[in-house]
Amino acid sequence: MLADLPYSVLPNSLARTVAVKQWWAPYCLTAAAREHEHARRAQAEADSLRAQQRSRRPARRPHPPAHAAPHAARLELQVP
């Protein structure tokens, strides 16, 4: 019977819940530390790639005037 079991084994008992959480605590702390380190490294890599991208950007070319039609010049060259 359930009455014969120690309090920490009874299902849905507060003592059992506390015992299980205490048993899980070291694993959860290790997993959280590992995940935190993984996130920190990913953020550092993203920051590094962003900085590299900024330094490699080519100089911006000025836009041609709105009234210029570069395709018209090419069409004239193609006509024999």
C-alpha atoms as a printed R data frame, in Angstrom:
   type eleno elety resid chain resno      x      y       z
1  ATOM     1    CA   MET     A     1  0.000  0.000   0.000
2  ATOM     2    CA   LEU     A     2  0.985  3.622  -0.442
3  ATOM     3    CA   ALA     A     3  0.796  4.177   3.316
4  ATOM     4    CA   ASP     A     4  3.708  1.759   3.772
5  ATOM     5    CA   LEU     A     5  6.026  3.729   1.464
6  ATOM     6    CA   PRO     A     6  8.399  6.375   2.818
7  ATOM     7    CA   TYR     A     7  7.138  9.954   2.336
8  ATOM     8    CA   SER     A     8  9.721 10.722  -0.359
9  ATOM     9    CA   VAL     A     9  8.406  7.945  -2.609
10 ATOM    10    CA   LEU     A    10  4.725  8.842  -2.449
11 ATOM    11    CA   PRO     A    11  3.591 10.145  -5.838
12 ATOM    12    CA   ASN     A    12  2.550 13.827  -5.933
13 ATOM    13    CA   SER     A    13  3.972 14.514  -2.486
14 ATOM    14    CA   LEU     A    14  5.819 17.751  -1.849
15 ATOM    15    CA   ALA     A    15  8.747 15.865  -0.337
16 ATOM    16    CA   ARG     A    16  9.031 13.736  -3.498
17 ATOM    17    CA   THR     A    17  8.886 16.821  -5.715
18 ATOM    18    CA   VAL     A    18 11.625 18.525  -3.688
19 ATOM    19    CA   ALA     A    19 13.787 15.400  -3.734
20 ATOM    20    CA   VAL     A    20 13.495 15.089  -7.512
21 ATOM    21    CA   LYS     A    21 14.300 18.771  -8.048
22 ATOM    22    CA   GLN     A    22 17.347 18.486  -5.795
23 ATOM    23    CA   TRP     A    23 18.460 15.456  -7.767
24 ATOM    24    CA   TRP     A    24 18.070 17.340 -11.079
25 ATOM    25    CA   ALA     A    25 19.721 20.586  -9.886
26 ATOM    26    CA   PRO     A    26 23.385 19.780 -10.693
27 ATOM    27    CA   TYR     A    27 22.477 18.606 -14.203
28 ATOM    28    CA   CYS     A    28 20.352 21.703 -14.839
29 ATOM    29    CA   LEU     A    29 23.112 24.027 -13.645
30 ATOM    30    CA   THR     A    30 25.654 22.344 -15.915
31 ATOM    31    CA   ALA     A    31 23.313 22.416 -18.897
32 ATOM    32    CA   ALA     A    32 22.481 26.089 -18.288
33 ATOM    33    CA   ALA     A    33 26.160 27.025 -18.049
34 ATOM    34    CA   ARG     A    34 26.885 25.117 -21.264
35 ATOM    35    CA   GLU     A    35 23.997 26.834 -23.072
36 ATOM    36    CA   HIS     A    36 25.082 30.243 -21.790
37 ATOM    37    CA   GLU     A    37 28.623 29.681 -23.075
38 ATOM    38    CA   HIS     A    38 27.278 28.507 -26.444
39 ATOM    39    CA   ALA     A    39 25.121 31.647 -26.749
40 ATOM    40    CA   ARG     A    40 28.048 33.876 -25.751
41 ATOM    41    CA   ARG     A    41 30.283 32.320 -28.425
42 ATOM    42    CA   ALA     A    42 27.568 32.628 -31.071
43 ATOM    43    CA   GLN     A    43 27.104 36.317 -30.214
44 ATOM    44    CA   ALA     A    44 30.853 36.921 -30.352
45 ATOM    45    CA   GLU     A    45 31.028 35.237 -33.765
46 ATOM    46    CA   ALA     A    46 28.109 37.297 -35.055
47 ATOM    47    CA   ASP     A    47 29.769 40.493 -33.815
48 ATOM    48    CA   SER     A    48 33.032 39.489 -35.494
49 ATOM    49    CA   LEU     A    49 31.354 38.713 -38.816
50 ATOM    50    CA   ARG     A    50 29.450 42.005 -38.678
51 ATOM    51    CA   ALA     A    51 32.702 43.895 -38.090
52 ATOM    52    CA   GLN     A    52 34.394 42.089 -40.993
53 ATOM    53    CA   GLN     A    53 31.463 42.864 -43.263
54 ATOM    54    CA   ARG     A    54 31.647 46.557 -42.399
55 ATOM    55    CA   SER     A    55 35.367 46.720 -43.183
56 ATOM    56    CA   ARG     A    56 34.988 44.939 -46.565
57 ATOM    57    CA   ARG     A    57 32.158 47.042 -47.983
58 ATOM    58    CA   PRO     A    58 33.189 48.621 -51.276
59 ATOM    59    CA   ALA     A    59 32.891 52.333 -51.747
60 ATOM    60    CA   ARG     A    60 29.410 53.260 -52.852
61 ATOM    61    CA   ARG     A    61 29.189 54.254 -56.483
62 ATOM    62    CA   PRO     A    62 27.186 57.368 -57.184
63 ATOM    63    CA   HIS     A    63 23.823 56.725 -58.785
64 ATOM    64    CA   PRO     A    64 23.427 57.941 -62.389
65 ATOM    65    CA   PRO     A    65 21.159 60.940 -62.851
66 ATOM    66    CA   ALA     A    66 17.477 60.108 -63.099
67 ATOM    67    CA   HIS     A    67 17.228 61.464 -66.676
68 ATOM    68    CA   ALA     A    68 20.091 59.306 -68.006
69 ATOM    69    CA   ALA     A    69 19.034 56.172 -69.870
70 ATOM    70    CA   PRO     A    70 22.018 53.811 -70.127
71 ATOM    71    CA   HIS     A    71 19.926 51.165 -71.916
72 ATOM    72    CA   ALA     A    72 19.246 53.602 -74.800
73 ATOM    73    CA   ALA     A    73 22.957 53.950 -75.520
74 ATOM    74    CA   ARG     A    74 23.310 50.182 -75.694
75 ATOM    75    CA   LEU     A    75 20.363 49.910 -78.089
76 ATOM    76    CA   GLU     A    76 21.943 52.427 -80.453
77 ATOM    77    CA   LEU     A    77 25.159 50.426 -80.506
78 ATOM    78    CA   GLN     A    78 23.336 47.233 -81.399
79 ATOM    79    CA   VAL     A    79 21.572 48.693 -84.456
80 ATOM    80    CA   PRO     A    80 23.655 48.075 -87.662
